[in-house]
Amino acid sequence: RGTEATVKMMKKAEEKTVPKPAWEQGELLSEMISVERRIAENIVKLFENENTIPFIARYRRDMTGDMSPEDLRKAKDAFETIKSIQAKSTSILKAINKIGKLNTHLERCIVGARSIVELEHLYAPYKAGGKRTKADAARQLGLEPAAMILLEGTDYMALEPLVREDTPGRETIWEVEANISYIIADVISKDKDVLDHLRSLQQNAGNIRIESAMSKTAKSSGKEKTNTKKDTKPENLAQKKGVEEGKYELYYNFSVPVRHVKPHQVLAI
């Protein structure tokens, strides 16, 4: 019994040291299923108290804004996803802290993540056996301090002194500049404020459009005469070229709201 009590105390102490997500369950649920924050918080309480969907749909309609059983099932799925995000956040924080790589900035990004995809994106560089990125390689070259000075604008940073002729990746000022840019891009792509802004843009994506037009190269090539060698049939080449051009004709003057674009359209563009 004494051992069990000690284990429980250790678990509680560990839970206190692991930061909680920077959002509330009701807040995130409200975003995920597009309902009022008040209703989302009611739904969280109902599910936490293990109320069933039929019971909630029949007897707790005043708390859910008269949600249908189908809508409640979607809310339940979203609620389970939220719990998975919380658990994943905790496990990632522990894993990165265990290898001594957790810092204040990274911790802030992880606790602010609102999806499994975001968490995986943040965790990828620290995952055992994971693929090493260009930013990781640049950090191994010792260029992170310089990159952070440039990013934060705290001081003037000359790149010439960073050149090391005997160090691959730092042999020229161009290599130094490129590797520093990899680190800066990596930091920006994982910054909590940047991710929050991207989420905001996504929620208001009606004003963002994907547009495409025929490139100048395609236009000029279309005006060129078909190459006529002895063993070449010009009519066959012209037909083939016409088929290729016709295949993408829709995208020569194309515009669509980003929320409505289809995967095959992205590939075609």
N, C-alpha and C positions, 0 to 999 in steps of 0.2 A: 504493500500500500504506500509505503514511504517513497518507493521508487516511482510509482505512478504519479504521485503528487508532485514529485520533483520534475518529471517529464512535462506535466501539465503547466507547471510554473515556467519552465523554460520555453514552452511553445507560446505562452502568453507574452513573455518578455520579447520573444522574437517577433511576434505580431506587432508589438508596439514600436519596434525599431524600423519596420518596413513601412514606408510612406503609403498612404491610401491615394487612390486616384483623385485628381484635382476636380472631379465632377461628382455629382450625386446621381444615384440610379434613376430617380424620377426625372432629373434634368435630361439625361441622355435618352431615356425612353420617350420623353416628349418629342425630341428631335427625330428619333427613329420611326415613330408611328404617326407623327404630325397631329398631336393632340395637345390640349392645354396642359401646362405644367402641373396644375392642381389635380387634374384627372389622372395624369401619369403617376403622380405620387400616391394617389388612392389605389391605383392598379398595383403598384409595387407592394403596398401594404397588404392588399388582398391576396396576392400570390405568395408573399412571405408567410402569411398565416395559413397557407395551404388550402385556400378556398378553391373549389373546382370551377371550371368554366360554366357548366350548366347552372350551378348555384349563383355565381356572380351575375350571369345574364338574366336570371329570373328575380333574384332578391336584392341585388345591389346596383340596380340600374341608375339610381340617383348618384352613386359614387363614380360611375363610369361614363356618364353622359349618354346613357341609353345605348351603349355599344352592343352590337350583335355578337352572337357566338363566334362567327367567322372572324370578326375584328378582334375579339378577345383571344382567339387562337394565335393571330398574328402578334398581338401584344405579348402573349406568353412566350412565343419563339424569340421575340426581341429581348424579353427579360432574361431568358436563358443565355442569350448571346452576351448580354451585359455582364452577367455573372462570370462567363468564360473570359471576358476581357479583363475583369478584375483579377481573376485567378492567374491569368497569363502575365499580367503586369507584375504581380507579386513574385512569381517564379523567375521572371527575367531580371528583376531588381536583385534578387538573391544570387542568381547565377553570375551576373556581372560583378556584383560586390565581392563574390567569392574569389574571383580572379584578380581583384584589385584594380578594376578599370572603371568603377563607378565614380562619377564626379557630379557636382551640383547641377551643371547644365544638362547632362544626360539624364539624371534623375528627374529633373523638371519635365523633360520631353517625354519620358516614359509614363509618368503619372498623368500627363496631359493627353496621352493617346486615347482615341475614342473608337478604335477598331483593332481587330486582330492583325489586319494588314499593316497598320501603322506600327504596331508593336514588333512584328516580324521585320519590318524595314529597319527599325532602330536596333534590333538585336542581331541582325545578320552579321555585322563585322566581328561580333564577339562569340559567335556560335562555334563550338569545337568542330574542326574539320570543314568549316564554311569556306566559301570561295573568297580569296583575298581581293579586295578592290584596289583601284589605283590610289585612292585616298589612303588606304592602309599601307601600301608600299611607300607612299610619300611620307607618311608619319614615321615609318621605319628609317627614313633618311634623315630624320631629325628636323624636319621643316615645319612642324606644327606650331611652335612658338612664333615663328615669323609670320605664318599664315594668320594666326589669331591677332597679331599686332596690326596687320594690314586690314583684316576684317573689321576690327573694332575701332580702328583709327586712333589708337592711343598714343602712337609715336611714329616718327618717320622711319621707314625701313628701306635701306638700300639693299638691292639684291646681289650686287657684285661680290661683297664679302662672303656670301653663302656658297659661291662656286668652289667646288673641290675637284680638281682635275683627276684625282685618283679615286673618285667615288662615282660609279655609274648612277646616273639619275641626277647628278649635281655637277656634271663635267662642264656644262655651259650655262650661261645665264638663261637661255631659252628653256633648258630642262628644269632649272630651278623655278622659273615662272610657271611652267606647265604643272609641275608637281604641287606647288603652292595653290594653284587654282583648283586642283582636285580636292584638296583639303577644304578649301573655302566652300566649294560646291556641296561637299558632303555635309558640312556643318549647317549650311542654309537649308538643305533638303530635309534635315531632321529637327529643325528648330520648331519649338512649340508654337510660337507666334506665326510663323510661316504656314504651318499646317492648319492652324485655326483660320487664317485668312483664306487658304485654299478651300476649306470647308464652307466658309461664308460665300465664296464665289460659286461653289457648287450648288448651294441652296438657292442662289439667285442666278442660276445658269441661263435663265430665259434671255438675258441680255448678251450672252456670249455665243458667238457663232463660229462654225468651222467653214472656211471658204477656200475655194481652189479655182485656178484658172490655167489655161494652157501655157506651158513654159515657152520662153523665147526660143529655146533649142528645138522644141517640137514644132514650133511655127516655121522656123527657118528650114528644118529638115523636110517639112512637107512641101516646100517650094522647090527642093532640089530635084533634078531629073533622075530617073531611075537608071542605074548603072547597066549598060547593055554589053555584056560579054558574049562571045559566040555561043557558049554553052548555057546561057541564061535566057529564060523566057520572061521578057519584060512584063507581059500581061499577068503572069503568075505572081511576080514580085509586087506588082501594083495591087493585085487582089488581096494578097496577104497583108500588105501595109494598110489597105483600106479596112480590113477586118480589125486590125489592132487599133487603128484610130477610132473606128466606130465603137469599139468595146468601151472606151473611156470618154466618149463624146459627152456623156452626161456631166462629167466633172470638169469640162473646159470653162464653164461659168456656173460654179456650184456654190450654194450657200444654204446652211441649215443650222438651227439652234443646236448647241452641243448636246443638250439632253435628249435630242431625238436622233442623233447620228447612230447608224448601225455599224457593227463590226466590219462587214464586207465593204462598206463605204470608206472606212478608215484605211483598209488595205488597198483599195483601188486608188485612193488619193496618194 
